Amino acid sequence: DRGHYSKDCQNFESVFKMSRKTFDYICTLITGDFSRKTQGFRNFRFGDKTILALEDQVAVALLRLTTGESLLSIGNRFGMNHSAISNITWKFIESLEDHAISHLKWPDPEEMATIKAKFEKLQGLPNCCGAIDTTHILMCSSAQPNSNVWLDCENKNSMVLQAVVDPDMRFRDVVSGWPGSMDDSCILRTSGFYKLCEKGGRLDGQMELPGEPAGSVVREYIIGDTGYPLLPWLMTPYQERDLSPAKAAFNKQHAAARMVVQGAMARLKERWQVLKGELWRPDKHRLPRIIYACCLLTNIMIDLGDTHRERAPASHDHDDGYYQQFSNVADDGAVAQRDVLCQFVSR
């Protein structure tokens, strides 16, 4: 059954964790590259010398990303050597980078209006544009033998993914490649997202809140946990002890809204097992591209309404074993805005 795996597999959706509709769309998306851009790419063969069709090559790559199995193990499934599996997977990732980029972008004004409405309806947070978090992607301990930069606080070699997601758990901005030794606040400040927000290129819109006191205005913002600084465009929870009922209510709503990013990270690792546990042959230049490809594929499933994406992971704890970080940085204007939001939520 090695030949035409994508067609012959009786349990297609359970193996690939996506619908046939999504699979076919992905094939259509990249078909030009597979047939035109790399002529030799069409000549990969199964063990029985049958040439792999486009669908078979996509199946090979998806199986690698979905199961996280070694190149050797997947090669044995198809009767192919591990180098062919690697080449097919990388051609697939390159094609996704070229043709699926429209599935991972910052929202346009119309989309943003919908996102804000969902956050306010679900958790009562007005003018909220997203939720941010980070997660650690583990690397083999032998990947960087002469450097401790990848060694994180849990004494593991890891790379960090930072992501901003919307209420539908769609990835809206992602950055990876930074070593696990860096904390959330530092990674944020080195990101292009931070620079855009600081310059007013993102999250610069304002909203006048209804009710009393009249004239209360809040800027567009995202929400993050205590590991992030409190900024005019980034609202974090209150950290002091003995919170007032209003502040406790705000923190409760804030935590509930953050569940979307925690769930998105947990589902990402659960669905794409190549990101969960130590990769077989990690590469600090290639690993960020693997992560990005998995985020693209996740968004494609959301955009196509693929019900397989709705399968919840056992836990939203996507960074099991890592302690909660804390930042004491607080912008004065952000403190005032959070208080305004707190009053609004408590009403």
C-alpha positions in Angstrom: 0.0 0.0 0.0 3.0 2.3 -0.3 1.9 3.7 -3.7 -0.6 6.5 -3.8 -0.8 6.7 0.0 -3.0 9.8 -0.1 -5.6 8.0 -2.1 -5.5 4.6 -0.7 -5.5 5.4 3.0 -8.8 4.2 4.4 -8.5 6.3 7.5 -7.3 9.5 5.7 -8.7 12.0 8.1 -7.5 10.2 11.2 -4.0 10.0 9.8 -3.6 13.5 8.5 -5.9 15.2 11.1 -7.6 17.3 8.4 -10.5 17.0 6.0 -10.0 15.8 2.4 -11.3 19.3 1.4 -8.4 21.0 3.2 -5.9 18.5 1.8 -7.1 19.1 -1.8 -6.9 22.9 -1.3 -3.3 22.7 -0.1 -2.4 20.6 -3.2 -4.1 23.2 -5.4 -2.3 26.0 -3.6 1.2 24.6 -4.3 0.7 22.7 -7.5 2.5 25.2 -9.7 5.7 24.9 -7.7 5.8 21.2 -7.6 5.3 20.8 -11.4 7.1 23.9 -12.7 9.6 25.4 -10.3 11.6 22.2 -9.6 11.4 19.8 -12.5 13.4 17.1 -10.7 10.9 17.2 -7.9 8.4 15.2 -9.9 10.7 12.2 -10.1 10.7 10.9 -6.6 9.7 7.3 -6.5 8.2 4.8 -4.1 10.1 1.6 -3.3 8.3 -0.1 -6.1 9.6 2.6 -8.6 6.2 4.2 -9.0 6.6 8.0 -9.4 5.0 10.0 -6.6 2.1 12.2 -7.7 1.6 15.7 -6.3 -0.9 14.4 -3.8 1.6 11.7 -2.6 4.3 14.2 -2.1 2.0 16.5 0.0 1.0 13.4 2.0 4.6 12.6 2.7 5.3 16.2 3.9 2.1 16.4 6.0 2.8 13.0 7.6 6.3 14.3 8.7 4.8 17.4 10.2 1.7 15.7 11.7 3.4 12.7 13.3 6.8 14.1 14.1 8.2 10.7 13.2 11.8 10.4 12.0 12.8 10.7 8.4 13.9 7.1 8.5 10.5 5.9 10.0 8.5 7.8 7.3 10.8 6.6 4.6 10.1 3.0 5.7 6.4 3.6 5.4 6.8 4.7 1.7 9.7 2.5 0.8 11.9 5.6 0.3 15.2 6.8 1.7 15.3 9.5 4.4 17.0 12.1 2.2 14.1 11.9 -0.3 11.6 12.4 2.6 13.6 15.4 3.7 13.8 17.0 0.3 10.0 16.5 -0.3 9.2 18.1 3.1 11.4 21.1 2.4 10.0 21.7 -1.1 6.6 21.6 0.5 7.5 24.1 3.2 9.1 26.5 0.6 5.9 26.3 -1.5 3.8 27.1 1.5 5.9 30.1 2.3 5.5 31.4 -1.2 1.7 30.7 -1.7 0.0 30.5 1.7 1.2 33.8 3.2 -2.2 35.3 2.7 -3.5 33.0 5.4 -1.3 34.6 8.1 -1.6 38.3 8.1 -2.5 41.2 10.4 -6.2 41.9 10.2 -7.5 44.7 7.8 -9.9 47.3 9.4 -13.0 45.2 8.6 -11.5 42.0 10.1 -10.3 44.0 13.1 -13.8 45.3 13.8 -15.1 41.7 13.9 -12.2 40.7 16.2 -12.9 43.5 18.6 -16.6 42.7 18.7 -15.9 39.0 19.5 -13.5 39.9 22.4 -16.1 42.3 23.8 -19.0 39.9 23.4 -17.1 36.9 24.9 -15.2 38.6 27.7 -16.3 42.2 28.0 -13.0 43.7 26.9 -13.7 46.7 24.5 -11.2 47.5 21.7 -9.2 44.3 22.3 -7.4 43.2 19.2 -5.7 40.0 20.2 -3.8 37.9 22.8 -0.1 37.3 22.9 2.0 34.5 24.4 5.1 32.4 23.9 5.9 28.7 23.9 9.1 26.7 23.9 9.9 24.3 21.0 12.4 21.8 22.3 15.6 21.0 20.4 18.0 18.0 20.6 20.6 18.6 23.3 23.3 17.8 20.8 22.2 20.4 18.3 24.4 23.2 19.7 27.2 21.4 21.7 29.4 24.4 22.2 26.8 27.0 23.2 24.6 27.6 26.3 22.5 30.2 24.5 19.8 27.7 23.7 19.7 26.4 27.3 16.5 27.7 29.0 15.4 28.1 32.6 14.4 24.4 32.7 17.8 23.3 31.6 16.5 22.3 28.2 17.6 23.4 24.7 14.7 25.2 23.1 13.6 27.9 20.7 10.8 30.3 21.5 7.7 31.0 19.4 5.9 34.3 20.1 2.4 34.6 18.6 -0.6 37.0 18.6 -3.9 35.3 17.9 -7.5 36.3 17.4 -10.6 35.0 19.2 -10.8 32.1 16.6 -7.3 31.0 17.6 -6.0 32.2 14.2 -2.4 33.2 14.2 -2.1 36.9 13.3 1.6 37.6 13.9 4.3 35.1 14.7 8.0 35.3 15.3 10.5 32.5 16.2 14.2 31.8 16.2 15.1 33.3 19.5 16.8 31.0 22.0 14.9 29.6 25.0 17.2 31.5 27.4 15.5 34.8 26.5 12.4 35.9 28.5 9.1 36.9 27.1 9.6 40.6 27.6 13.0 40.6 25.8 11.7 38.6 22.9 8.8 41.1 22.5 11.1 44.1 22.4 13.2 42.6 19.7 10.3 41.7 17.5 9.1 43.7 14.5 5.6 43.6 16.0 6.8 45.7 19.0 8.5 48.2 16.8 5.4 48.6 14.6 3.2 49.2 17.7 5.7 51.7 19.2 5.7 53.7 16.0 1.9 53.7 15.7 1.9 51.3 12.7 -0.4 48.9 14.6 -2.8 49.2 17.5 -3.1 53.0 17.2 -6.9 53.3 16.9 -9.0 54.7 19.8 -12.5 54.0 21.1 -14.7 56.1 23.4 -16.3 53.9 26.0 -20.1 54.2 26.5 -21.5 55.1 29.9 -20.1 57.2 32.7 -17.8 58.9 33.1 -18.3 60.4 29.6 -15.3 60.8 27.4 -13.4 57.8 28.6 -11.1 56.7 25.7 -9.1 53.5 25.3 -6.5 52.7 22.7 -6.4 49.5 20.7 -4.5 46.9 22.6 -3.7 43.2 22.9 -3.6 41.3 26.2 -0.7 39.3 27.7 0.2 37.6 31.0 2.4 38.9 33.8 5.5 38.1 31.8 4.9 41.1 29.6 5.4 44.8 30.4 2.3 46.9 30.8 2.2 49.2 27.7 -0.4 51.5 26.2 -1.1 48.8 23.5 -0.5 45.8 25.8 -2.7 45.2 28.8 -1.5 42.8 31.5 -3.2 41.7 34.8 -3.0 43.5 38.1 -0.2 41.9 40.2 -0.6 43.5 43.6 -2.0 41.5 46.6 -5.4 42.0 48.1 -7.1 43.1 44.9 -10.3 45.1 45.0 -13.4 43.4 43.7 -13.2 45.5 40.5 -9.5 44.6 39.9 -10.2 40.9 40.7 -13.1 41.0 38.2 -10.8 42.5 35.5 -8.2 39.9 36.1 -10.8 37.1 35.8 -12.0 38.5 32.4 -8.5 39.1 31.3 -7.5 35.5 32.1 -10.5 34.1 30.4 -9.8 36.1 27.2 -6.1 34.9 27.2 -7.4 31.3 26.9 -7.6 31.8 23.2 -3.8 32.1 22.8 -3.1 29.4 25.3 -5.5 27.1 23.4 -3.9 28.0 20.1 -0.4 27.2 21.3 -1.6 23.9 22.8 -3.4 22.9 19.6 -0.4 23.8 17.5 1.8 21.4 19.4 -0.8 18.7 19.7 -1.7 18.8 16.0 1.8 19.1 14.6 3.8 16.6 16.6 7.0 17.7 14.9 6.9 20.6 17.3 6.2 18.6 20.4 9.2 16.9 22.0 12.7 17.0 20.7 13.1 17.3 16.9 15.3 14.6 15.3 17.6 17.0 13.5 16.9 20.5 14.6 18.5 23.4 12.8 18.3 27.0 14.1 17.9 28.3 10.6 15.3 25.7 9.4 13.3 25.2 12.7 11.7 28.7 12.5 10.5 27.8 9.0 9.0 24.5 10.2 7.2 26.5 13.0 5.9 29.1 10.5 4.7 26.3 8.1 2.7 24.7 11.0 1.1 28.1 11.8 0.2 28.6 8.1 -1.4 25.1 7.9 -3.3 25.8 11.1 -4.7 29.0 9.7 -5.7 27.3 6.4 -7.7 24.8 8.4 -9.5 27.6 10.3 -10.1 29.6 7.1 -11.6 26.5 5.4 -13.8 25.7 8.4 -12.1 22.3 8.9 -13.8 20.7 11.9 -10.7 18.7 12.7 -9.1 21.9 14.1 -11.8 22.0 16.8 -10.6 18.9 18.6 -9.4 20.3 21.9 -6.1 19.2 23.4 -6.1 17.5 26.8 -4.7 20.6 28.4 -4.1 24.3 27.5 -0.8 24.1 29.3 1.4 24.3 26.2 4.6 24.9 28.2 4.3 22.2 30.9 7.0 22.5 33.5 7.9 26.2 32.8 7.4 28.7 35.5 5.3 31.9 35.1 7.4 34.9 34.3 6.9 38.4 35.8 7.6 41.9 34.6 7.5 45.0 36.7 7.7 47.4 33.8 4.6 49.6 33.6 4.0 52.7 31.4 2.2 55.5 33.3 -0.3 56.0 30.5 -0.9 52.2 30.3 -1.6 52.1 34.1 -4.3 54.8 33.6 -5.8 53.0 30.6 -6.0 49.7 32.5 -7.8 51.4 35.3 -10.4 52.8 32.9 -10.9 49.3 31.4 -11.2 47.9 34.9 -14.0 50.3 35.8 -15.8 49.5 32.5 -15.5 45.8 33.0 -16.7 46.0 36.7 -19.8 47.8 35.6 
